[in-house]
Amino acid sequence: MPDSAWTSLTDDHLARAEQAVDALAPRWTIRLLTTLMQGPLRFTDLVRAHPGLAVTNAGPKLQRMCGDGLITRTRHGDSVIYALALPTRVIDQAHTALATWAADHLPAADRPSTHTERVERAVAVVHHRHALATLRTVAQRQPAQVSEIRARLGYPLAPVSLTYRLTQLQADGLLARHGSGPHAALTLTEAAAALPAVLTTLATVSAGQRTRVAPPTQRAHPHRTATAPAADGDHPLVPPPYRPTELFSHPAPPLVPATHPTLPATRNRG
């Protein structure tokens, strides 16, 4: 029997939810957002609030979050200030929906103890490639056989890849398998049936990301590596160009033409 909550999700709705999940999934993203919910912070203060986050890694992560439309970066004098790009209420609602779902539906052995960890775990469960599209396909015709799922996904997916996705969704407690062999059927679990409400909340995060135009970024030279942020937290987006003579701590000595010793003239004795 089709699940009405899942079948009511449009392609655009599902795409916006996936966009939000993709933005929240990278490590440290949710923790940095949680910290910035308390208010804007300087780069140094933001990094100091997360002892496990290295300064050299913080710059690229914050730059990605700016590009994803989650936070903003503003210079104030010698300092760089980071703040939420979306209303705090939107981020808080998304985090609460994810944490509540994890607390209600994840197995007790796999259920984190803190609010932030529950948010991260819930995002990790739904972030698997094709996870949401597969769940909606099963919801449209459950119990659904593997051949039906592959035919209704709408894009080519190798049988091995689909089997792996379905196995992962079963391990995460989102799909239940009935029977065995080629005629086995899959249905949504109670945890999966409760996801559409969470996805609706996540779609509001994606809508906020869409309304913000990210500043243009420059492409770094492929053979140069990014430098660490300066003391005030101003991390350059693109490494500055350099000359070979600038690779040393002291100036290179000037080139002096090579000279050859002159031999004293000898008189011809004869």
HELIX and SHEET records of a PDB file:
HELIX    1   1 SER A    4  THR A    7  1                                   4    
HELIX    2   2 ASP A   11  LEU A   24  1                                  14    
HELIX    3   3 THR A   29  LEU A   36  1                                   8    
HELIX    4   4 PHE A   43  ARG A   48  1                                   6    
HELIX    5   5 VAL A   55  GLY A   67  1                                  13    
HELIX    6   6 THR A   88  HIS A  105  1                                  18    
HELIX    7   7 ALA A  108  ASP A  110  5                                   3    
HELIX    8   8 HIS A  115  VAL A  126  1                                  12    
HELIX    9   9 ALA A  131  GLN A  140  1                                  10    
HELIX   10  10 VAL A  146  ARG A  152  1                                   7    
HELIX   11  11 PRO A  159  ALA A  171  1                                  13    
HELIX   12  12 GLY A  181  HIS A  183  5                                   3    
HELIX   13  13 GLU A  190  ALA A  193  1                                   4    
HELIX   14  14 LEU A  195  THR A  211  1                                  17    
HELIX   15  15 PRO A  244  LEU A  247  5                                   4    
SHEET    1   A 3 LEU A  41  ARG A  42  0                                        
SHEET    2   A 3 SER A  79  LEU A  84 -1                                        
SHEET    3   A 3 ILE A  71  HIS A  76 -1                                        
SHEET    1   B 3 ALA A 144  GLN A 145  0                                        
SHEET    2   B 3 ALA A 185  LEU A 188 -1                                        
SHEET    3   B 3 LEU A 175  HIS A 178 -1                                        
END                                                                             
